[in-house]
Amino acid sequence: GQDGDEGEEVGEEEEEEGFEKMKSRIERAVEGTEKVRSVPLMTVYLSRVRIEALREAYGEQTNSKR
């Protein structure tokens, strides 16, 4: 009876807690939060010997003709 109904309500509350309401543009402006920008980044590894771990993780580009 009643115990089953309460269990379902608790389950619904737990699901709702998983979501966070986003603030509007105006609310963010009032708080003065900083904007986070995505900045492109390129990393170049130079080595005279092949490093297999980096090759497997990121791939490889060479100017040699194979």
PyMOL Python script that loads the backbone (N, CA, C, O; Angstrom):
from pymol import cmd

cmd.read_pdbstr("""\
ATOM      1  N   GLY A   1       0.733  -1.161   0.000  1.00  0.00           N
ATOM      2  CA  GLY A   1       0.000   0.000   0.000  1.00  0.00           C
ATOM      3  C   GLY A   1       0.797   1.261   0.000  1.00  0.00           C
ATOM      4  O   GLY A   1       1.338   1.679  -1.023  1.00  0.00           O
ATOM      5  N   GLN A   2       0.866   1.873   1.169  1.00  0.00           N
ATOM      6  CA  GLN A   2       1.447   3.213   1.249  1.00  0.00           C
ATOM      7  C   GLN A   2       2.969   3.189   1.104  1.00  0.00           C
ATOM      8  O   GLN A   2       3.544   4.112   0.528  1.00  0.00           O
ATOM      9  N   ASP A   3       3.630   2.150   1.617  1.00  0.00           N
ATOM     10  CA  ASP A   3       5.089   2.104   1.548  1.00  0.00           C
ATOM     11  C   ASP A   3       5.571   2.109   0.095  1.00  0.00           C
ATOM     12  O   ASP A   3       6.565   2.762  -0.224  1.00  0.00           O
ATOM     13  N   GLY A   4       4.882   1.393  -0.775  1.00  0.00           N
ATOM     14  CA  GLY A   4       5.266   1.343  -2.188  1.00  0.00           C
ATOM     15  C   GLY A   4       5.142   2.703  -2.846  1.00  0.00           C
ATOM     16  O   GLY A   4       5.982   3.085  -3.661  1.00  0.00           O
ATOM     17  N   ASP A   5       4.086   3.439  -2.489  1.00  0.00           N
ATOM     18  CA  ASP A   5       3.893   4.768  -3.067  1.00  0.00           C
ATOM     19  C   ASP A   5       5.004   5.714  -2.632  1.00  0.00           C
ATOM     20  O   ASP A   5       5.506   6.497  -3.439  1.00  0.00           O
ATOM     21  N   GLU A   6       5.390   5.645  -1.363  1.00  0.00           N
ATOM     22  CA  GLU A   6       6.440   6.535  -0.869  1.00  0.00           C
ATOM     23  C   GLU A   6       7.764   6.225  -1.557  1.00  0.00           C
ATOM     24  O   GLU A   6       8.522   7.141  -1.873  1.00  0.00           O
ATOM     25  N   GLY A   7       8.049   4.957  -1.791  1.00  0.00           N
ATOM     26  CA  GLY A   7       9.286   4.559  -2.455  1.00  0.00           C
ATOM     27  C   GLY A   7       9.372   5.134  -3.859  1.00  0.00           C
ATOM     28  O   GLY A   7      10.441   5.553  -4.304  1.00  0.00           O
ATOM     29  N   GLU A   8       8.236   5.152  -4.555  1.00  0.00           N
ATOM     30  CA  GLU A   8       8.224   5.712  -5.903  1.00  0.00           C
ATOM     31  C   GLU A   8       8.487   7.208  -5.865  1.00  0.00           C
ATOM     32  O   GLU A   8       9.205   7.731  -6.718  1.00  0.00           O
ATOM     33  N   GLU A   9       7.918   7.901  -4.890  1.00  0.00           N
ATOM     34  CA  GLU A   9       8.125   9.345  -4.785  1.00  0.00           C
ATOM     35  C   GLU A   9       9.583   9.661  -4.493  1.00  0.00           C
ATOM     36  O   GLU A   9      10.137  10.604  -5.058  1.00  0.00           O
ATOM     37  N   VAL A  10      10.205   8.892  -3.625  1.00  0.00           N
ATOM     38  CA  VAL A  10      11.612   9.118  -3.295  1.00  0.00           C
ATOM     39  C   VAL A  10      12.457   8.907  -4.538  1.00  0.00           C
ATOM     40  O   VAL A  10      13.387   9.676  -4.784  1.00  0.00           O
ATOM     41  N   GLY A  11      12.158   7.885  -5.324  1.00  0.00           N
ATOM     42  CA  GLY A  11      12.899   7.612  -6.552  1.00  0.00           C
ATOM     43  C   GLY A  11      12.803   8.767  -7.530  1.00  0.00           C
ATOM     44  O   GLY A  11      13.784   9.115  -8.188  1.00  0.00           O
ATOM     45  N   GLU A  12      11.619   9.363  -7.627  1.00  0.00           N
ATOM     46  CA  GLU A  12      11.437  10.506  -8.523  1.00  0.00           C
ATOM     47  C   GLU A  12      12.250  11.695  -8.047  1.00  0.00           C
ATOM     48  O   GLU A  12      12.824  12.416  -8.864  1.00  0.00           O
ATOM     49  N   GLU A  13      12.310  11.914  -6.744  1.00  0.00           N
ATOM     50  CA  GLU A  13      13.082  13.032  -6.206  1.00  0.00           C
ATOM     51  C   GLU A  13      14.564  12.856  -6.499  1.00  0.00           C
ATOM     52  O   GLU A  13      15.253  13.825  -6.818  1.00  0.00           O
ATOM     53  N   GLU A  14      15.060  11.630  -6.395  1.00  0.00           N
ATOM     54  CA  GLU A  14      16.475  11.370  -6.661  1.00  0.00           C
ATOM     55  C   GLU A  14      16.818  11.669  -8.117  1.00  0.00           C
ATOM     56  O   GLU A  14      17.896  12.190  -8.402  1.00  0.00           O
ATOM     57  N   GLU A  15      15.919  11.346  -9.038  1.00  0.00           N
ATOM     58  CA  GLU A  15      16.167  11.619 -10.451  1.00  0.00           C
ATOM     59  C   GLU A  15      16.233  13.122 -10.697  1.00  0.00           C
ATOM     60  O   GLU A  15      17.075  13.582 -11.468  1.00  0.00           O
ATOM     61  N   GLU A  16      15.366  13.888 -10.059  1.00  0.00           N
ATOM     62  CA  GLU A  16      15.339  15.327 -10.262  1.00  0.00           C
ATOM     63  C   GLU A  16      16.607  15.988  -9.742  1.00  0.00           C
ATOM     64  O   GLU A  16      17.038  16.999 -10.296  1.00  0.00           O
ATOM     65  N   GLU A  17      17.220  15.442  -8.687  1.00  0.00           N
ATOM     66  CA  GLU A  17      18.427  16.032  -8.129  1.00  0.00           C
ATOM     67  C   GLU A  17      19.601  15.914  -9.087  1.00  0.00           C
ATOM     68  O   GLU A  17      20.572  16.658  -8.956  1.00  0.00           O
ATOM     69  N   GLY A  18      19.538  15.008 -10.036  1.00  0.00           N
ATOM     70  CA  GLY A  18      20.614  14.810 -10.989  1.00  0.00           C
ATOM     71  C   GLY A  18      20.727  15.932 -12.003  1.00  0.00           C
ATOM     72  O   GLY A  18      21.743  16.037 -12.689  1.00  0.00           O
ATOM     73  N   PHE A  19      19.719  16.763 -12.113  1.00  0.00           N
ATOM     74  CA  PHE A  19      19.725  17.850 -13.080  1.00  0.00           C
ATOM     75  C   PHE A  19      19.847  19.186 -12.359  1.00  0.00           C
ATOM     76  O   PHE A  19      19.229  19.410 -11.318  1.00  0.00           O
ATOM     77  N   GLU A  20      20.649  20.055 -12.929  1.00  0.00           N
ATOM     78  CA  GLU A  20      20.831  21.379 -12.347  1.00  0.00           C
ATOM     79  C   GLU A  20      20.280  22.406 -13.322  1.00  0.00           C
ATOM     80  O   GLU A  20      20.625  22.395 -14.504  1.00  0.00           O
ATOM     81  N   LYS A  21      19.429  23.286 -12.833  1.00  0.00           N
ATOM     82  CA  LYS A  21      18.843  24.311 -13.690  1.00  0.00           C
ATOM     83  C   LYS A  21      19.915  25.327 -14.056  1.00  0.00           C
ATOM     84  O   LYS A  21      20.605  25.851 -13.182  1.00  0.00           O
ATOM     85  N   MET A  22      20.053  25.604 -15.346  1.00  0.00           N
ATOM     86  CA  MET A  22      21.046  26.576 -15.793  1.00  0.00           C
ATOM     87  C   MET A  22      20.521  27.987 -15.553  1.00  0.00           C
ATOM     88  O   MET A  22      19.323  28.249 -15.657  1.00  0.00           O
ATOM     89  N   LYS A  23      21.433  28.875 -15.233  1.00  0.00           N
ATOM     90  CA  LYS A  23      21.047  30.256 -14.990  1.00  0.00           C
ATOM     91  C   LYS A  23      20.865  30.975 -16.316  1.00  0.00           C
ATOM     92  O   LYS A  23      21.499  30.636 -17.315  1.00  0.00           O
ATOM     93  N   SER A  24      19.991  31.969 -16.311  1.00  0.00           N
ATOM     94  CA  SER A  24      19.756  32.734 -17.528  1.00  0.00           C
ATOM     95  C   SER A  24      20.932  33.674 -17.790  1.00  0.00           C
ATOM     96  O   SER A  24      21.783  33.879 -16.924  1.00  0.00           O
ATOM     97  N   ARG A  25      20.967  34.230 -18.975  1.00  0.00           N
ATOM     98  CA  ARG A  25      22.033  35.157 -19.355  1.00  0.00           C
ATOM     99  C   ARG A  25      22.054  36.355 -18.411  1.00  0.00           C
ATOM    100  O   ARG A  25      23.128  36.850 -18.068  1.00  0.00           O
ATOM    101  N   ILE A  26      20.909  36.817 -17.997  1.00  0.00           N
ATOM    102  CA  ILE A  26      20.807  37.976 -17.103  1.00  0.00           C
ATOM    103  C   ILE A  26      21.321  37.622 -15.715  1.00  0.00           C
ATOM    104  O   ILE A  26      22.041  38.414 -15.105  1.00  0.00           O
ATOM    105  N   GLU A  27      20.961  36.444 -15.203  1.00  0.00           N
ATOM    106  CA  GLU A  27      21.450  36.018 -13.885  1.00  0.00           C
ATOM    107  C   GLU A  27      22.971  35.896 -13.876  1.00  0.00           C
ATOM    108  O   GLU A  27      23.617  36.286 -12.904  1.00  0.00           O
ATOM    109  N   ARG A  28      23.547  35.357 -14.952  1.00  0.00           N
ATOM    110  CA  ARG A  28      25.008  35.240 -15.029  1.00  0.00           C
ATOM    111  C   ARG A  28      25.658  36.614 -15.084  1.00  0.00           C
ATOM    112  O   ARG A  28      26.721  36.815 -14.497  1.00  0.00           O
ATOM    113  N   ALA A  29      25.037  37.565 -15.780  1.00  0.00           N
ATOM    114  CA  ALA A  29      25.593  38.916 -15.889  1.00  0.00           C
ATOM    115  C   ALA A  29      25.576  39.615 -14.536  1.00  0.00           C
ATOM    116  O   ALA A  29      26.519  40.330 -14.196  1.00  0.00           O
ATOM    117  N   VAL A  30      24.520  39.417 -13.767  1.00  0.00           N
ATOM    118  CA  VAL A  30      24.410  40.044 -12.450  1.00  0.00           C
ATOM    119  C   VAL A  30      25.477  39.494 -11.511  1.00  0.00           C
ATOM    120  O   VAL A  30      26.073  40.245 -10.738  1.00  0.00           O
ATOM    121  N   GLU A  31      25.719  38.183 -11.575  1.00  0.00           N
ATOM    122  CA  GLU A  31      26.722  37.564 -10.710  1.00  0.00           C
ATOM    123  C   GLU A  31      28.138  37.938 -11.123  1.00  0.00           C
ATOM    124  O   GLU A  31      29.052  37.899 -10.299  1.00  0.00           O
ATOM    125  N   GLY A  32      28.330  38.295 -12.370  1.00  0.00           N
ATOM    126  CA  GLY A  32      29.655  38.670 -12.840  1.00  0.00           C
ATOM    127  C   GLY A  32      30.585  37.494 -13.031  1.00  0.00           C
ATOM    128  O   GLY A  32      31.799  37.632 -12.877  1.00  0.00           O
ATOM    129  N   THR A  33      30.037  36.336 -13.365  1.00  0.00           N
ATOM    130  CA  THR A  33      30.893  35.173 -13.581  1.00  0.00           C
ATOM    131  C   THR A  33      31.695  35.364 -14.860  1.00  0.00           C
ATOM    132  O   THR A  33      31.210  35.943 -15.833  1.00  0.00           O
ATOM    133  N   GLU A  34      32.925  34.870 -14.844  1.00  0.00           N
ATOM    134  CA  GLU A  34      33.793  35.002 -16.001  1.00  0.00           C
ATOM    135  C   GLU A  34      33.356  34.052 -17.107  1.00  0.00           C
ATOM    136  O   GLU A  34      32.860  32.956 -16.847  1.00  0.00           O
ATOM    137  N   LYS A  35      33.550  34.491 -18.337  1.00  0.00           N
ATOM    138  CA  LYS A  35      33.275  33.620 -19.469  1.00  0.00           C
ATOM    139  C   LYS A  35      34.484  32.724 -19.676  1.00  0.00           C
ATOM    140  O   LYS A  35      35.628  33.160 -19.545  1.00  0.00           O
ATOM    141  N   VAL A  36      34.219  31.485 -19.997  1.00  0.00           N
ATOM    142  CA  VAL A  36      35.296  30.548 -20.281  1.00  0.00           C
ATOM    143  C   VAL A  36      35.290  30.310 -21.785  1.00  0.00           C
ATOM    144  O   VAL A  36      34.290  29.865 -22.349  1.00  0.00           O
ATOM    145  N   ARG A  37      36.417  30.612 -22.430  1.00  0.00           N
ATOM    146  CA  ARG A  37      36.497  30.449 -23.877  1.00  0.00           C
ATOM    147  C   ARG A  37      37.306  29.205 -24.214  1.00  0.00           C
ATOM    148  O   ARG A  37      38.260  28.855 -23.520  1.00  0.00           O
ATOM    149  N   SER A  38      36.909  28.561 -25.274  1.00  0.00           N
ATOM    150  CA  SER A  38      37.690  27.438 -25.788  1.00  0.00           C
ATOM    151  C   SER A  38      38.779  28.008 -26.683  1.00  0.00           C
ATOM    152  O   SER A  38      38.499  28.746 -27.627  1.00  0.00           O
ATOM    153  N   VAL A  39      40.011  27.662 -26.383  1.00  0.00           N
ATOM    154  CA  VAL A  39      41.136  28.164 -27.157  1.00  0.00           C
ATOM    155  C   VAL A  39      41.799  26.984 -27.856  1.00  0.00           C
ATOM    156  O   VAL A  39      42.173  26.009 -27.206  1.00  0.00           O
ATOM    157  N   PRO A  40      41.949  27.066 -29.181  1.00  0.00           N
ATOM    158  CA  PRO A  40      42.620  25.970 -29.881  1.00  0.00           C
ATOM    159  C   PRO A  40      44.059  25.819 -29.400  1.00  0.00           C
ATOM    160  O   PRO A  40      44.724  26.805 -29.084  1.00  0.00           O
ATOM    161  N   LEU A  41      44.523  24.597 -29.350  1.00  0.00           N
ATOM    162  CA  LEU A  41      45.864  24.322 -28.856  1.00  0.00           C
ATOM    163  C   LEU A  41      46.516  23.285 -29.757  1.00  0.00           C
ATOM    164  O   LEU A  41      45.915  22.261 -30.082  1.00  0.00           O
ATOM    165  N   MET A  42      47.750  23.562 -30.155  1.00  0.00           N
ATOM    166  CA  MET A  42      48.501  22.587 -30.941  1.00  0.00           C
ATOM    167  C   MET A  42      49.813  22.313 -30.227  1.00  0.00           C
ATOM    168  O   MET A  42      50.574  23.231 -29.923  1.00  0.00           O
ATOM    169  N   THR A  43      50.066  21.047 -29.965  1.00  0.00           N
ATOM    170  CA  THR A  43      51.298  20.642 -29.303  1.00  0.00           C
ATOM    171  C   THR A  43      52.151  19.887 -30.309  1.00  0.00           C
ATOM    172  O   THR A  43      51.660  18.993 -30.998  1.00  0.00           O
ATOM    173  N   VAL A  44      53.425  20.244 -30.393  1.00  0.00           N
ATOM    174  CA  VAL A  44      54.344  19.594 -31.322  1.00  0.00           C
ATOM    175  C   VAL A  44      55.426  18.895 -30.516  1.00  0.00           C
ATOM    176  O   VAL A  44      56.089  19.513 -29.683  1.00  0.00           O
ATOM    177  N   TYR A  45      55.602  17.601 -30.768  1.00  0.00           N
ATOM    178  CA  TYR A  45      56.657  16.819 -30.124  1.00  0.00           C
ATOM    179  C   TYR A  45      57.747  16.559 -31.159  1.00  0.00           C
ATOM    180  O   TYR A  45      57.469  16.001 -32.221  1.00  0.00           O
ATOM    181  N   LEU A  46      58.970  16.953 -30.866  1.00  0.00           N
ATOM    182  CA  LEU A  46      60.100  16.698 -31.756  1.00  0.00           C
ATOM    183  C   LEU A  46      61.025  15.698 -31.088  1.00  0.00           C
ATOM    184  O   LEU A  46      61.397  15.857 -29.925  1.00  0.00           O
ATOM    185  N   SER A  47      61.391  14.671 -31.831  1.00  0.00           N
ATOM    186  CA  SER A  47      62.282  13.660 -31.290  1.00  0.00           C
ATOM    187  C   SER A  47      63.016  12.981 -32.432  1.00  0.00           C
ATOM    188  O   SER A  47      62.467  12.815 -33.520  1.00  0.00           O
ATOM    189  N   ARG A  48      64.257  12.588 -32.183  1.00  0.00           N
ATOM    190  CA  ARG A  48      65.023  11.858 -33.201  1.00  0.00           C
ATOM    191  C   ARG A  48      64.652  10.378 -33.204  1.00  0.00           C
ATOM    192  O   ARG A  48      64.902   9.677 -34.185  1.00  0.00           O
ATOM    193  N   VAL A  49      64.067   9.908 -32.128  1.00  0.00           N
ATOM    194  CA  VAL A  49      63.654   8.506 -32.052  1.00  0.00           C
ATOM    195  C   VAL A  49      62.135   8.435 -31.929  1.00  0.00           C
ATOM    196  O   VAL A  49      61.503   9.345 -31.392  1.00  0.00           O
ATOM    197  N   ARG A  50      61.564   7.356 -32.425  1.00  0.00           N
ATOM    198  CA  ARG A  50      60.115   7.182 -32.389  1.00  0.00           C
ATOM    199  C   ARG A  50      59.664   6.852 -30.968  1.00  0.00           C
ATOM    200  O   ARG A  50      60.257   6.001 -30.305  1.00  0.00           O
ATOM    201  N   ILE A  51      58.626   7.520 -30.508  1.00  0.00           N
ATOM    202  CA  ILE A  51      58.050   7.264 -29.185  1.00  0.00           C
ATOM    203  C   ILE A  51      56.686   6.625 -29.427  1.00  0.00           C
ATOM    204  O   ILE A  51      55.712   7.311 -29.738  1.00  0.00           O
ATOM    205  N   GLU A  52      56.632   5.313 -29.280  1.00  0.00           N
ATOM    206  CA  GLU A  52      55.430   4.549 -29.622  1.00  0.00           C
ATOM    207  C   GLU A  52      54.204   4.979 -28.820  1.00  0.00           C
ATOM    208  O   GLU A  52      53.096   5.001 -29.356  1.00  0.00           O
ATOM    209  N   ALA A  53      54.386   5.319 -27.554  1.00  0.00           N
ATOM    210  CA  ALA A  53      53.237   5.709 -26.721  1.00  0.00           C
ATOM    211  C   ALA A  53      52.557   6.953 -27.293  1.00  0.00           C
ATOM    212  O   ALA A  53      51.329   7.024 -27.328  1.00  0.00           O
ATOM    213  N   LEU A  54      53.340   7.929 -27.738  1.00  0.00           N
ATOM    214  CA  LEU A  54      52.762   9.142 -28.329  1.00  0.00           C
ATOM    215  C   LEU A  54      52.149   8.837 -29.692  1.00  0.00           C
ATOM    216  O   LEU A  54      51.097   9.373 -30.040  1.00  0.00           O
ATOM    217  N   ARG A  55      52.804   7.982 -30.455  1.00  0.00           N
ATOM    218  CA  ARG A  55      52.287   7.617 -31.773  1.00  0.00           C
ATOM    219  C   ARG A  55      50.922   6.945 -31.647  1.00  0.00           C
ATOM    220  O   ARG A  55      50.006   7.254 -32.409  1.00  0.00           O
ATOM    221  N   GLU A  56      50.783   6.033 -30.694  1.00  0.00           N
ATOM    222  CA  GLU A  56      49.506   5.338 -30.496  1.00  0.00           C
ATOM    223  C   GLU A  56      48.429   6.286 -29.992  1.00  0.00           C
ATOM    224  O   GLU A  56      47.265   6.166 -30.375  1.00  0.00           O
ATOM    225  N   ALA A  57      48.809   7.229 -29.135  1.00  0.00           N
ATOM    226  CA  ALA A  57      47.820   8.131 -28.545  1.00  0.00           C
ATOM    227  C   ALA A  57      47.361   9.216 -29.519  1.00  0.00           C
ATOM    228  O   ALA A  57      46.179   9.557 -29.551  1.00  0.00           O
ATOM    229  N   TYR A  58      48.297   9.765 -30.321  1.00  0.00           N
ATOM    230  CA  TYR A  58      47.973  10.946 -31.120  1.00  0.00           C
ATOM    231  C   TYR A  58      48.153  10.773 -32.621  1.00  0.00           C
ATOM    232  O   TYR A  58      47.726  11.637 -33.386  1.00  0.00           O
ATOM    233  N   GLY A  59      48.762   9.701 -33.058  1.00  0.00           N
ATOM    234  CA  GLY A  59      49.014   9.524 -34.482  1.00  0.00           C
ATOM    235  C   GLY A  59      50.386  10.063 -34.846  1.00  0.00           C
ATOM    236  O   GLY A  59      51.160  10.465 -33.978  1.00  0.00           O
ATOM    237  N   GLU A  60      50.680  10.068 -36.147  1.00  0.00           N
ATOM    238  CA  GLU A  60      52.020  10.446 -36.577  1.00  0.00           C
ATOM    239  C   GLU A  60      51.944  11.137 -37.929  1.00  0.00           C
ATOM    240  O   GLU A  60      51.161  10.744 -38.793  1.00  0.00           O
ATOM    241  N   GLN A  61      52.755  12.160 -38.106  1.00  0.00           N
ATOM    242  CA  GLN A  61      52.892  12.811 -39.400  1.00  0.00           C
ATOM    243  C   GLN A  61      54.377  13.004 -39.662  1.00  0.00           C
ATOM    244  O   GLN A  61      55.096  13.540 -38.820  1.00  0.00           O
ATOM    245  N   THR A  62      54.836  12.567 -40.827  1.00  0.00           N
ATOM    246  CA  THR A  62      56.241  12.733 -41.191  1.00  0.00           C
ATOM    247  C   THR A  62      56.327  13.265 -42.610  1.00  0.00           C
ATOM    248  O   THR A  62      55.350  13.221 -43.357  1.00  0.00           O
ATOM    249  N   ASN A  63      57.483  13.761 -42.976  1.00  0.00           N
ATOM    250  CA  ASN A  63      57.716  14.226 -44.338  1.00  0.00           C
ATOM    251  C   ASN A  63      58.438  13.179 -45.166  1.00  0.00           C
ATOM    252  O   ASN A  63      58.681  13.383 -46.356  1.00  0.00           O
ATOM    253  N   SER A  64      58.778  12.071 -44.552  1.00  0.00           N
ATOM    254  CA  SER A  64      59.503  11.031 -45.278  1.00  0.00           C
ATOM    255  C   SER A  64      58.564  10.291 -46.221  1.00  0.00           C
ATOM    256  O   SER A  64      57.381  10.117 -45.932  1.00  0.00           O
ATOM    257  N   LYS A  65      59.110   9.858 -47.350  1.00  0.00           N
ATOM    258  CA  LYS A  65      58.322   9.094 -48.328  1.00  0.00           C
ATOM    259  C   LYS A  65      58.479   7.621 -48.014  1.00  0.00           C
ATOM    260  O   LYS A  65      59.596   7.105 -48.006  1.00  0.00           O
ATOM    261  N   ARG A  66      57.388   6.943 -47.756  1.00  0.00           N
ATOM    262  CA  ARG A  66      57.448   5.518 -47.419  1.00  0.00           C
ATOM    263  C   ARG A  66      56.800   4.712 -48.494  1.00  0.00           C
ATOM    264  O   ARG A  66      56.746   3.486 -48.399  1.00  0.00           O
TER     265      ARG A  66
END
""", "prot")
cmd.dss("prot")
cmd.show_as("cartoon", "prot")
cmd.util.cbc("prot")
cmd.orient("prot")
